[in-house]
Amino acid sequence: MASFKLLPTLFSIPNTNPYRKPTIRTCLSHRRLNVNFEPSPGGAKTFISRFAADEPRKGSDILVEALEREGVSHVFGYPGGASMEIHEALDRSSIIRTVLPRHEQGGIFAADGYARASGRPGVCLTSSGPGATNIISGIADANFDSIPIVAITGQVPRRLMGTDAFQEVPLTDITRPITKFNYLVLDVEEIPFIVKEAFVIATSGRPGPVLIDIPRDIQKEMAIPNWNKPIMLHGNASRLQEKALLEEIVRLISQSKRPVVYAGGGCMNCSEELRRFVELTGIPVATTLMGLGVFPCTDELSLRMLGMHGTMLANYAVDRSDLLLAFGVRFDDRVTGKVEAFAENAKIVHIDIDPTEIGKNKKPHLSICTDVKLALEGINRILEKNAAKQVIAVEKDIPMTKYNDNASSTWRKEIEEQKEKQPPSYRTFGEAIPPQYAIQLLDELTNGDAIICTGVGQHQMWAAQYYKHKHPRHWLSSSGLGAMGFGLPAAMGAALAKPGAVVVDIDGDGSFMMNIQELATIRVENLPVKMMIFNNQHLGMVYQYEYEYGDSNSMHSYLGNPSNQAEVFPDMLMFAKACNIAAARVTKKGELREAIEKMLKTPGPYLLDVMVPHEAQVMQLIPDGSSFKDAIRGAQ
């Protein structure tokens, strides 16, 4: 079948700014520079400045007011010599709350968590040199997972640039491959325009990180800002213009006997439209790690997570499908495994806002390059119209073709049979605590409504598998980059973005220690973050891979004290005590419920150190480069 592709409208507006490198724009205009000319999320409709219109002010004050005009309420900033002017300007702001992380990486991961939980851009600020390079992992993470972040860095004065001055690094060059766009500000009068444009780029089309590098002398320079300079960008508008493609999708659905929805992070802003689509069609839904929560795991049509560590049910359904509806996904290797064997018997419909993702890893039979929300709205209108015709047809005894009835019930029955045959299972260890059981208890005690943040490793997969995610933006995890140390600062950002929500960092001892300094930030800011650490004294996923694929020797994955393996080392409770945070340790399964209840009921932050056996493994597992048929199943 021929591949259909909808090309979005192209805006061709000349680049009038001589300071931005045209090569960056040329490259990104074809990759991710999808722009909608709309106000930034959270931006004020009317803004009252604390300065008179014709009053000169420092470049740093212009920057801060530009952030205020974009609706920014929190900045995660670590000061240094090249950014002190900006911090002084932030201190003069009555709108923005500046949060001081204890490490720059903690700051950008907090901004990331803030953005994931709220849907608004996260903002972080660092100085030059090592302060700036410390946020590289955070920028790469946001780029991988399409998270809107505006990262602001101080830079050495213009006269020293290119001289290898103290703490000078060419940050725009370093970050060019991992940002959606970046700026080196060389004119103080460009600040209002650059900030406005940065927020448009970060939030439009496929979201992503934008970096603004500002030399220190620019921050000090006096100027009268022009807030009305128009944005001029080459970009693609998210406009769905052809109804014929949507009707073709509906036709494919009506002809299908075993359809499956494969939903990813691109569905984060259209959860309601996706649920309505499933209600109209009865098609089961598998989600990616990034897509957890876009469709409730508690729904009878949920297949839960797909891929390497996904459920056997989701992988079975996709393997058996004859129509795969891929919404907001990129067919990455952790989902597909052996890509040529992935959904090999299915016609594939791929809808995504990023044209570079369509056909990159798996060629679709039909594709539409647009916002998934717009596409689903259009498909649902057609389905609702057809449903109305169906009612009339039934009343008049006129035969109609529709995915429903026999095909739907047969496919559902097959899935239900597989669900009974291959339920998720895990190994137990007597009175020791299975980590999967701890996740199930947490889910029960929070009714599946908590915002769950994780680090990276076994605990991340257990949290994905056994917590029943029901809401979008309640699952915050470094998925594409897989950055250890993400969970604690991300929870910090989520708690600020969603005050009143239950925020739980489910972490491993290895991942937790990578940004453990943020305990101090959480205490000082009095953030009610609950930390549930699965402590197995190992880098669990590394140990599991050594056990599965190596010679079972734990080479460098043991995190305890080799000279005294009977003790818990390091003692997480002492870290918590040092930061005046309530904490407890639980070692027995029978004591776990009470311990979690106490964690959730205690006001403010709380650390629960859950000792789990290092033999516990993540199951089910599809080995790298393999297919569903090669999966390692069940409790080991």
Beta strands, then each sheet from edge to edge (+ up, - down):
strand 1: 10-11
strand 2: 57-58
strand 3: 74-77
strand 4: 97-99
strand 5: 122-126
strand 6: 149-155
strand 7: 181-184
strand 8: 209-215
strand 9: 222-223
strand 10: 235-236
strand 11: 259-263
strand 12: 285-287
strand 13: 302-305
strand 14: 323-327
strand 15: 347-352
strand 16: 366-369
strand 17: 451-454
strand 18: 475-476
strand 19: 503-508
strand 20: 529-535
strand 21: 582-586
strand 22: 606-611
sheet 1: 1+ 10-
sheet 2: 2+ 9-
sheet 3: 4+ 3+ 5+ 6+ 8+ 7+
sheet 4: 13+ 12+ 11+ 14+ 15+ 16+
sheet 5: 18+ 17+ 19+ 20+ 22+ 21+
end
